[in-house]
Amino acid sequence: MNLSDSRTAGQQAEQRGGAGTLPLARLSAAEAVFNAIRADIQSGALAVGAKLSSEAALASQYGVSRSVIREALRSCTALGLTVTKTGRGTFVVADHVANDLVLGQFSARDLTEARPHIEVPAAGLAAERRTTEDLEILRGMMASMAAETDPEAWVALDSSFHAAIARASGNKVFESVVADIRDALVHQSETLNMVADRQHASDVEHRLILDAVEAGSAADASAAMAEHLRAVSEALDSILNQ
């Protein structure tokens, strides 16, 4: 069975559920495992209160690495479907998506409310203050993201891009705040890519931000960042309202 296509992989994993062994291609592995576990939870095959198999057992079942399993489980937790208890395992706590997403130390609502007040002005200042080195770093990140096929690696680059924009603003407060929420941004990006297929759209939006920063237009850079954050917020709303 060829599961190299991300959309096909997700659909087939959801149709097959968690039963039996289902080898998955790395490009779509975490998404496919996530879809399978989520389908089992929402259908009742994994009831509220049930304990999931160990990471090692799930990795063997799906033919993927334990890091892929952890990636999928983080999104289940972010949606409020599961909770992982240290030393005890992962348990199903709900059969439907929560009213808000849990993203490390912060919630999706926290991020949605705060980010426009931080990253929009930071992008505007970055357009006015960016150095040649800043632009080289940002261009390199964009090139890497456009070519990246590993979802986990792309997510890391995504958070690095936002941190680099804040750093290019020359404002230490903006830089520090974005650094503080970076872990939550990783969890958010990871979940959005799995559930809402945001990676390509984000690449396009990031390019518009970089183009404006490179052109030195504070107004355009601020507007591009605001539009990107609006699209992210809209994607989050679509997940929570499913």
C-alpha positions as CSV (number, residue, x, y, z in Angstrom):
1,M,0.0,0.0,0.0
2,N,1.5,3.3,-1.1
3,L,0.7,6.1,1.4
4,S,3.3,8.6,0.3
5,D,0.6,11.2,-0.5
6,S,-0.3,13.2,2.6
7,R,-4.0,13.5,1.8
8,T,-4.3,9.8,0.8
9,A,-2.4,8.8,3.9
10,G,-4.6,10.7,6.2
11,Q,-7.8,9.4,4.6
12,Q,-6.7,5.8,4.5
13,A,-5.5,5.9,8.1
14,E,-8.8,7.3,9.2
15,Q,-10.7,4.7,7.3
16,R,-8.7,1.9,8.7
17,G,-8.7,3.3,12.3
18,G,-6.3,1.9,14.8
19,A,-6.8,-1.8,14.1
20,G,-4.0,-3.9,12.8
21,T,-0.6,-2.8,11.4
22,L,-0.6,0.2,9.0
23,P,2.8,1.2,7.7
24,L,2.9,5.0,7.0
25,A,5.2,7.2,4.8
26,R,7.2,9.7,6.9
27,L,6.0,12.8,5.0
28,S,2.4,12.2,6.3
29,A,3.1,9.9,9.1
30,A,2.2,12.1,12.1
31,E,-0.9,13.4,10.3
32,A,-2.0,9.9,9.4
33,V,-1.5,8.6,12.9
34,F,-3.2,11.6,14.4
35,N,-6.2,11.1,12.0
36,A,-6.4,7.4,13.0
37,I,-6.3,8.0,16.7
38,R,-8.7,10.9,16.5
39,A,-11.2,8.8,14.4
40,D,-11.0,6.0,17.0
41,I,-11.7,8.5,19.8
42,Q,-14.6,10.3,18.1
43,S,-16.2,7.0,17.0
44,G,-16.0,5.5,20.5
45,A,-13.5,2.8,19.6
46,L,-11.3,4.5,22.2
47,A,-13.7,5.4,24.9
48,V,-13.3,8.3,27.4
49,G,-11.1,7.0,30.2
50,A,-9.3,4.5,27.9
51,K,-5.5,4.3,28.0
52,L,-3.7,4.4,24.7
53,S,-1.0,1.8,23.9
54,S,2.5,2.8,24.8
55,E,4.6,4.9,22.4
56,A,6.6,1.9,21.5
57,A,3.5,-0.2,20.8
58,L,1.9,2.5,18.7
59,A,5.2,3.0,16.8
60,S,5.3,-0.7,16.0
61,Q,1.6,-0.8,15.1
62,Y,1.9,2.0,12.6
63,G,5.4,1.3,11.4
64,V,6.8,4.7,12.3
65,S,9.2,6.2,14.8
66,R,8.4,7.1,18.4
67,S,9.0,10.8,17.5
68,V,6.2,10.6,15.0
69,I,3.9,9.1,17.6
70,R,4.8,11.9,20.1
71,E,4.0,14.4,17.4
72,A,0.6,13.0,16.8
73,L,-0.2,12.6,20.5
74,R,0.8,16.3,21.1
75,S,-2.0,17.3,18.6
76,C,-4.5,15.0,20.3
77,T,-3.6,16.7,23.6
78,A,-3.8,20.2,22.0
79,L,-7.3,19.4,20.8
80,G,-8.3,18.4,24.4
81,L,-8.9,14.7,23.4
82,T,-6.1,13.2,25.5
83,V,-3.9,13.9,28.4
84,T,-0.5,12.4,29.1
85,K,0.4,11.6,32.7
86,T,4.1,11.2,33.4
87,G,4.9,7.6,34.3
88,R,1.3,6.4,33.6
89,G,0.7,6.9,29.9
90,T,-1.8,8.8,27.7
91,F,-5.5,8.7,28.4
92,V,-8.6,9.7,26.5
93,V,-10.4,12.5,28.3
94,A,-13.0,13.7,25.7
95,D,-14.6,12.5,22.5
96,H,-14.9,15.9,20.9
97,V,-12.6,18.9,20.4
98,A,-12.3,21.3,23.4
99,N,-13.4,24.9,23.4
100,D,-9.8,26.0,23.3
101,L,-6.5,24.4,22.3
102,V,-3.8,23.6,24.9
103,L,-0.4,24.7,23.5
104,G,2.3,24.1,26.0
105,Q,2.0,26.9,28.7
106,F,-0.5,28.9,26.7
107,S,-3.8,28.4,25.0
108,A,-4.7,29.1,21.4
109,R,-7.0,31.9,22.7
110,D,-4.1,33.5,24.6
111,L,-1.9,33.5,21.5
112,T,-4.7,34.7,19.2
113,E,-5.4,37.7,21.4
114,A,-1.7,38.6,22.1
115,R,0.2,38.0,18.9
116,P,-1.3,40.9,16.8
117,H,-0.2,43.3,19.5
118,I,3.4,41.9,19.4
119,E,4.2,40.6,15.9
120,V,2.4,43.2,13.8
121,P,4.4,46.2,15.1
122,A,7.5,44.0,15.3
123,A,7.2,43.3,11.5
124,G,6.8,47.0,10.8
125,L,9.9,47.9,12.8
126,A,11.8,45.0,11.1
127,A,11.0,46.6,7.7
128,E,12.6,49.9,9.0
129,R,15.5,48.4,10.9
130,R,16.5,45.1,9.3
131,T,20.2,44.6,8.5
132,T,21.7,42.8,5.6
133,E,22.4,39.9,7.9
134,D,18.8,39.8,9.0
135,L,17.6,39.6,5.4
136,E,20.1,36.8,4.6
137,I,18.8,34.8,7.6
138,L,15.2,35.3,6.7
139,R,15.8,34.5,3.0
140,G,17.6,31.3,4.1
141,M,14.7,30.3,6.3
142,M,12.2,30.9,3.5
143,A,14.2,28.8,1.1
144,S,14.5,26.0,3.6
145,M,10.7,26.1,4.4
146,A,9.8,26.0,0.7
147,A,11.9,22.9,0.2
148,E,11.2,21.1,3.4
149,T,9.2,17.9,3.3
150,D,9.6,16.9,6.9
151,P,6.6,18.4,8.8
152,E,8.5,18.5,12.1
153,A,11.5,20.3,10.6
154,W,9.1,22.8,8.9
155,V,7.4,23.6,12.2
156,A,10.8,24.4,13.7
157,L,11.6,26.7,10.8
158,D,8.2,28.4,11.1
159,S,8.8,29.4,14.8
160,S,12.4,30.4,13.9
161,F,11.0,32.7,11.1
162,H,8.7,34.5,13.6
163,A,11.6,34.8,16.1
164,A,13.9,36.2,13.4
165,I,11.3,38.9,12.4
166,A,11.0,39.9,16.1
167,R,14.8,40.0,16.4
168,A,15.1,42.1,13.2
169,S,12.7,44.7,14.8
170,G,15.6,45.8,17.0
171,N,13.2,45.8,19.9
172,K,14.4,43.6,22.8
173,V,10.9,43.4,24.4
174,F,9.3,42.1,21.2
175,E,12.2,39.7,20.7
176,S,11.9,38.4,24.3
177,V,8.2,37.9,24.2
178,V,8.3,36.0,20.9
179,A,11.1,33.8,22.4
180,D,8.9,33.1,25.4
181,I,6.0,31.9,23.4
182,R,8.1,30.0,20.9
183,D,7.2,26.6,22.3
184,A,3.5,27.3,22.1
185,L,4.0,28.5,18.5
186,V,5.5,25.2,17.6
187,H,2.6,23.3,19.1
188,Q,0.1,25.5,17.3
189,S,1.8,25.2,14.0
190,E,2.1,21.5,14.3
191,T,-1.6,21.1,15.1
192,L,-2.7,23.5,12.4
193,N,-0.6,21.6,9.8
194,M,-2.2,18.3,10.8
195,V,-5.8,19.4,11.1
196,A,-6.1,22.4,8.8
197,D,-3.3,21.7,6.2
198,R,-1.8,25.2,6.7
199,Q,1.8,24.6,5.6
200,H,1.6,25.8,2.0
201,A,-0.6,28.8,2.9
202,S,1.8,29.8,5.6
203,D,4.7,29.7,3.2
204,V,2.9,32.1,0.9
205,E,2.0,34.4,3.8
206,H,5.6,34.3,5.1
207,R,6.9,35.3,1.7
208,L,4.7,38.4,1.6
209,I,6.0,39.4,5.1
210,L,9.6,38.9,3.9
211,D,9.0,40.8,0.7
212,A,7.6,43.8,2.6
213,V,10.5,43.7,5.2
214,E,13.0,43.5,2.3
215,A,11.3,46.4,0.5
216,G,11.5,48.5,3.7
217,S,7.8,49.1,3.9
218,A,6.6,49.2,7.5
219,A,3.0,49.5,6.5
220,D,3.1,46.6,4.1
221,A,5.1,44.4,6.5
222,S,2.6,45.1,9.3
223,A,-0.3,44.4,7.0
224,A,1.2,41.1,5.8
225,M,1.8,40.0,9.3
226,A,-1.7,41.0,10.4
227,E,-3.2,39.0,7.5
228,H,-1.1,35.9,8.4
229,L,-2.2,36.0,12.0
230,R,-5.8,36.5,10.8
231,A,-5.6,33.4,8.7
232,V,-4.1,31.4,11.6
233,S,-6.9,32.6,13.8
234,E,-9.5,31.6,11.2
235,A,-7.9,28.1,10.9
236,L,-8.0,27.7,14.7
237,D,-11.7,28.7,14.8
238,S,-12.5,26.1,12.1
239,I,-10.9,23.4,14.3
240,L,-12.7,24.5,17.4
241,N,-16.0,24.7,15.6
242,Q,-15.9,21.3,14.0
